[in-house]
Amino acid sequence: MAEIAGDHAALMDSVYRKQRYIYDFTRKYYLFGRDRLIAELAARPGASIVEIGCGTARNLIKMARLYPHTFFYGLDASEEMLTTARQAVARAGLSSRIHLAHGFAEELSPAMFGRAEPFDGAVFSYSLSMIPDWKQALKSASSALAKNGEIHIVDFGDLTGLGAIGGKVLRAWLKIFHVSPRVEILRRLEAVKVGTNRKNGLLTLLPGRYAFLWRSGSEPIQHLMQ
């Protein structure tokens, strides 16, 4: 695991060493649904939320501004991205409420941030499609949550609504950045017929099945890890 994690960290650093400077500007054109996830987070005052694969801290800063009495944590495998994230958080004046750490999603724990208490929420924003072992990442996130904690996901769908050519072009573009839509996640969610409440999970598909949002307690996560 350590060797795989080290290889992944090196890969992410190589991908984002230069990309980090233009990441937020370019990704707004195709990472849809992120702001919707943030708006639906409904983080309560005093809660602690961790984003796995926080990148430049774009989402964390937006969340911290929208929920001014909540504490946020960001984990990323790329030190290059974290350099940009730390600078962005400092510029925003949010260093007291946003805490960042270098590490891997598959190993997530509150202790990585010097915490003893579990998190109240975990966010995966277009990161599962880049994490080598997404099942272990979800398992670790679930284990790091408080009893009534929630997991929020937004990521690429199966792209079937884009047509054969549209889907092929997008997949080719994403491959350049080592992104692989986790079609199996969406298929499993639809197969278990997740419902419209927190207990069973809430699934929302964006037009063209381009992306999906999923929100649930930790229990339904078991369906994805089987």
Secondary structure, DSSP 4 states (H G I P E B T S, - for coil): -HHHHHHHHHHHHHHHHHHTTTHHHHHTTT-TTHHHHHHHT-PPTT-EEEEES-TTSHHHHHHHHHSTT-EEEEEES-HHHHHHHHHHHHHTT-TTTEEEEE--GGG--GGGGT-SSPEEEEEEES-TTT-TTHHHHHHHHHHTEEEEEEEEEEEE---GGGHHHHHHHHHHHHHHTT----HHHHHHHHHTT--EETTTEEEEEPGGG-EEEEEEESTTHHHHH-
